[in-house]
C-alpha cells in the first residue's frame, strides 16, 4: 500500500504543463518585460547594460506550486568590479521573497545571500568573462533556496529577504544588471514538487 501511495504521489507531482525556455531567438515571450538599456546580441542573447533589468512571470507547470525554479546562463564581463547583478523572486505586488546579490572582483562572480538589512558572504562563485548556468530552487514548504552552478549543487540558503517573505506567493523573477551581463536560456517555473532530490 505504501509503495502504491508513493507512486501515486510521484505521478501527481509530475508537471502537467510543458516547460518554457526563454532563449530570445524570437525576442521576448509574452509577459516578459525589460527596462533600461536592454538589447539582443548577434547570436540571439539578451544583453543588459548597467541599470537594465528583465522580469519574467512565473510559468506554472502544475496547479499547485511547491517549488520554484529560476535558472539562466550568465556571462558577466571580466572587467566588472563590485556589485554585478541582483536576482530576486517577488510576489505579484513586488514584495521580495529572496534576493541574491552577485559581486565581482575582476576574476570571479560571487553569489551572496541578501536580506532587507544586509548582504552576507558568498555561497558560491563562477568565473567572469565566460558563460555559466546559475540555478536557484526555492522550496516553499521549508523556505530554503538551493543554489547550483553549471548543474552542480553548491549550497543552500535559508535567508529569505524579510520576516514576512515565507508567507508570500511567488509570481515574478527579476534580474537587475549593475555592471553589464549577457543572458541566455532563462527558466522560471513552478510545480508541485515539495522537496529536493537527494544529491
N, C-alpha and C positions, 0 to 999 in steps of 0.2 A: 504493500500500500504506500509506504513512504517513497519507494522508487517511482511509482506511478505519479504520486503527487509532485515529486521533484521534477519529473519530466514535464508534467502539465504546466508547472510554473515556468519552467525554462522556455517552453513553447510560447506561453502567453507573454513572456517578457521580450521575445524577439521583436525587432522593429517591424511594423506593418506597412510602413511607407518607405520608399526608396530614399537614399541619401542624396545630398546635393553638394557638389564640389564647385566652389567659386574659382574657376581657373582664368577668368577675364578674357577668354578667347573672343567672346561676343560683347565685351563691355561689362556693365554691371547688371546683375539679375534683379528681378522685381523686388522692391522693398529695401534694396541696399543703397545707402547714401554715402557720399563723401563731402568733406568740407576742406577749404583751403586749396593749396596747390597740389592737386592730385592728377596724375596723367598716366597714360599707358606707354610702356616701353615697346621697342620694335619687336620683341619676342613675346608680346601679349601678357606682360606682367604689370602690376599696379605699382606705380612709384609715388610715394608720399614725401613731399618736401617737408622741411621743418614747419611745424604748426598745423599740418594737414592730418586728416583722420578718415577712417572708414568705419561705418556702423552697419552691422548685419542683424536682421530679425532672426529669432530662433526658429529653426526648422524642426517641427515636432514630428518625429517618426513613430510615435505612439501617442495614444490619447493621454495616458498618464506619463508624466516626466519625472523620473527619479534621478537621472544622470544627465548632465550637460557636457558636451564635448566641444572644445574650441581648439582648432588646430590651424597652423599656417606655415608655409615655407617663407622664411625671412632672410633677407640679405641686408645687413647693416654695414655701411661703408667703413673701411678701416681707419679713416681719419676722424671718426666721431669720438669725442671725449665727453664724459659727463652723462647726463640723462639722455638716453637714445629713444625710448618709447615707453608708453603706458598701455597696458592691456587690461580692460575691465569688463566685468559682467554686471549688468544692471537689470532692474525691473522695468516695467512699462513707463514709469514716471521718471526714470533716470537715476534712481537711487542705487548706489553701488552695492554689489554683493561681495565681489572680491576685486582687488587691483594688484597687478604685478608691475613693478617698475623695472625697466631694462636699462642698466647702466653700462657704459663703455669706458675703456681706458686706452683705446688706440690699438689694442690687440684682441681683447675678448669682450663679449657682452655678458653681463651678469644678471640673472633673473632674481629680483629681490621682492620679498613679501612686503606689502604696503597696507597700512591701515589708515583710518581717518587721522590719526595723530602722529604716525611715524613710518619711516621706511627702514626695514631691517636688513640683515646680511643676506648674501646670495644663497639661494637654494640650489643653484646650478649655473652653468655657463656654456657658451659656444663661441667659436672664433668669428671675428669680424671679417668682412670682405669676401665671404662665401655663403652659400645658401645652406640653411639648416632648418629642420622642421621642429617647431615648438608646439607641444601639445599639452592642453590643460583639461583635466577631467574633474568636474565638480559633482560630488555626491551629496544630494540634499539631505538624506537621512542622517548622515554623520557630519555634515557641514565641513568636509575636508576637500582639498584640491590636490590631485596627483599631477606631478609635473614630468613631462617627457621631453627629451631632446633626441631627434632622429630615431624615434621609436623606442628609446631606452629610458626606463624609469629612473629618475634621478633624485626624487624626494617627494615628500608630501607636506602640505601646509594646512594648518588648522586656524590660520589667522584670516578671518573674514574682515571686511572693511570697517564694520562697526558692530556694536552690540545688537543692533536690530537686523543685521544682514541675513541671518539664518531664516528669518520669517518671510523674506521677500521671494517673489516668484520670478525666476529668470525669464527675460524677454528679449534683451538685446546684448550684443557684444561690440565693443569699440576698441580699435587700435589707433592710438594717437602718436604721431611721429614728432620727435623733438630734434632729431639730427639727420633725418632722411632715412628711408627704409624702402626696400623693394619687396613686394608681397606676391605670393602665388598660392594657388590651391588651398584657399581658406575653407574650413568646415566649421559650421556652428549648428549643432543639432542636439535635440533632447529625446530621450527614450526611456523605457520603463525599467531598465537595469538599475538595481538598487545598491549593489556592492561591487567593488573592483574585482577583476580576475586575479588569481594568485600569480605573483611574479616568479 
